[in-house]
Amino acid sequence: MEHKCFKITIILALVIIIFLPPAGSVMAELRQEKPGRHFYNVDREITIEGQIEDIRLEQRYEKRASFLILQVRDKNSGQIYEVETAPAWFFQVDLHQGEKIRLIGSLAEVDGGQKKLIMAREMKVQNQTITLRDRRGFPAWSGGQGRQRKRGG
């Protein structure tokens, strides 16, 4: 009986080895950014000052929430960045096209480097500082809507 169990174990191990991709490729696949899904990278943080060119709401992250998305023109380079801020319900400040803004966030390049995306961590607008994420990039809204968390503003 013990001999038969040993054979089954070896056969199962061989099947797993043959059909399961190497662990490295599985990890690489998990780390790859999927369209519309980006991760905050503290090593890619930048600070820009500029002007809000456009404001829109967009479904993000498996359409769980409408995020406030800004188009911001950097005053130094003229580069336009798409800025992902936070779910719309998180804001208690009205933002307007043409307003001056200073923001800190993680830079990501999407669409093969064609578009610059900043995941905002902190914004200063209308003489108010709005904290969207902590210094490690964890969202301030992650406690969920309606929970006792300090909202932006």
C-alpha positions as CSV (number, residue, x, y, z in Angstrom):
1,M,0.0,0.0,0.0
2,E,2.8,2.4,1.0
3,H,4.5,1.7,-2.4
4,K,1.4,2.6,-4.3
5,C,1.0,5.9,-2.5
6,F,4.6,6.8,-3.3
7,K,3.9,6.1,-7.0
8,I,0.8,8.4,-7.0
9,T,2.8,11.1,-5.2
10,I,5.6,11.0,-7.8
11,I,3.0,11.0,-10.7
12,L,1.2,14.0,-9.2
13,A,4.5,15.9,-8.7
14,L,5.5,15.2,-12.3
15,V,2.1,16.5,-13.6
16,I,2.5,19.6,-11.5
17,I,6.1,20.2,-12.8
18,I,5.1,19.7,-16.4
19,F,1.9,21.8,-16.5
20,L,2.6,24.5,-13.9
21,P,4.6,27.5,-15.2
22,P,7.8,28.4,-13.3
23,A,7.3,30.4,-10.1
24,G,9.3,33.3,-11.6
25,S,7.0,33.7,-14.6
26,V,3.9,33.5,-12.3
27,M,5.3,36.3,-10.1
28,A,6.2,38.4,-13.2
29,E,2.7,38.0,-14.5
30,L,1.2,39.0,-11.2
31,R,3.4,42.1,-11.1
32,Q,2.5,43.2,-14.6
33,E,0.2,46.1,-14.6
34,K,-3.1,45.4,-16.2
35,P,-4.9,48.0,-18.2
36,G,-6.5,50.5,-15.9
37,R,-4.7,49.0,-12.9
38,H,-1.6,50.8,-11.5
39,F,0.2,50.5,-8.3
40,Y,1.8,53.3,-6.2
41,N,5.6,53.2,-6.5
42,V,7.3,55.5,-3.9
43,D,10.5,55.2,-5.9
44,R,8.8,57.0,-8.8
45,E,7.4,60.0,-6.8
46,I,7.5,63.4,-8.5
47,T,6.3,66.9,-7.5
48,I,4.7,69.1,-10.1
49,E,3.1,72.5,-10.1
50,G,0.7,73.6,-12.7
51,Q,-2.8,74.3,-13.8
52,I,-5.9,72.0,-14.0
53,E,-6.7,71.7,-17.7
54,D,-9.6,69.3,-17.4
55,I,-11.7,67.4,-14.8
56,R,-13.7,64.2,-15.2
57,L,-15.0,61.2,-13.4
58,E,-13.9,57.8,-14.6
59,Q,-14.7,54.3,-13.5
60,R,-11.5,52.7,-12.2
61,Y,-10.4,49.4,-10.6
62,E,-13.0,47.0,-11.8
63,K,-15.6,49.8,-11.8
64,R,-15.8,49.9,-8.1
65,A,-15.8,53.7,-7.8
66,S,-15.9,56.8,-9.9
67,F,-12.5,58.4,-9.5
68,L,-11.8,62.1,-10.0
69,I,-9.3,62.4,-12.8
70,L,-7.5,65.6,-13.6
71,Q,-5.5,66.7,-16.6
72,V,-2.7,68.9,-15.2
73,R,-0.2,71.0,-17.3
74,D,3.2,71.3,-15.6
75,K,4.2,74.9,-15.5
76,N,7.9,74.2,-16.0
77,S,7.8,71.6,-18.8
78,G,4.4,72.2,-20.4
79,Q,3.9,68.4,-20.2
80,I,0.3,67.3,-19.6
81,Y,-0.2,64.6,-17.0
82,E,-3.3,62.6,-16.2
83,V,-3.7,62.6,-12.5
84,E,-5.6,59.9,-10.7
85,T,-6.8,61.3,-7.4
86,A,-9.4,59.4,-5.3
87,P,-13.0,58.3,-5.5
88,A,-15.3,61.3,-6.0
89,W,-17.1,60.7,-2.7
90,F,-13.8,61.3,-0.9
91,F,-13.6,65.0,-1.8
92,Q,-15.1,67.9,0.1
93,V,-13.4,70.5,-2.0
94,D,-14.7,71.7,-5.4
95,L,-11.9,71.8,-8.0
96,H,-12.2,74.0,-11.1
97,Q,-10.6,74.1,-14.5
98,G,-7.9,76.7,-14.7
99,E,-7.0,76.4,-11.0
100,K,-3.4,76.3,-9.9
101,I,-2.3,73.0,-8.3
102,R,0.7,71.5,-6.7
103,L,0.8,67.7,-6.3
104,I,3.0,64.9,-5.2
105,G,2.5,61.5,-6.7
106,S,3.8,58.3,-8.3
107,L,4.6,58.6,-12.0
108,A,3.6,55.7,-14.3
109,E,3.8,55.6,-18.1
110,V,0.8,54.0,-19.8
111,D,0.0,53.1,-23.4
112,G,3.6,52.2,-24.1
113,G,4.9,55.5,-22.7
114,Q,2.6,57.6,-24.7
115,K,0.7,58.9,-21.7
116,K,2.0,60.1,-18.3
117,L,-0.1,59.1,-15.3
118,I,0.4,60.4,-11.8
119,M,-1.3,58.6,-8.9
120,A,-1.6,61.6,-6.5
121,R,-0.6,61.3,-2.9
122,E,-1.0,64.9,-1.9
123,M,-2.5,67.9,-3.6
124,K,-2.3,71.6,-2.6
125,V,-5.1,73.6,-4.2
126,Q,-7.0,76.7,-2.9
127,N,-4.5,77.0,-0.1
128,Q,-5.6,73.6,1.2
129,T,-3.5,70.5,1.4
130,I,-5.5,67.3,0.6
131,T,-3.8,64.1,1.6
132,L,-5.0,61.2,-0.6
133,R,-2.4,58.6,0.4
134,D,0.1,58.0,3.1
135,R,3.8,58.2,2.4
136,R,3.9,54.5,1.4
137,G,1.1,55.0,-1.1
138,F,-1.8,53.4,0.8
139,P,-5.1,55.2,0.1
140,A,-6.7,57.4,2.7
141,W,-10.1,56.2,1.5
142,S,-9.4,52.5,1.9
143,G,-11.4,52.3,5.1
144,G,-14.4,52.5,2.8
145,Q,-17.1,55.0,2.2
146,G,-19.0,56.1,5.3
147,R,-16.3,54.9,7.7
148,Q,-14.8,57.2,10.3
149,R,-11.8,58.2,8.2
150,K,-10.7,61.8,7.6
151,R,-11.6,62.8,4.1
152,G,-9.8,65.2,1.8
153,G,-10.4,68.8,2.5
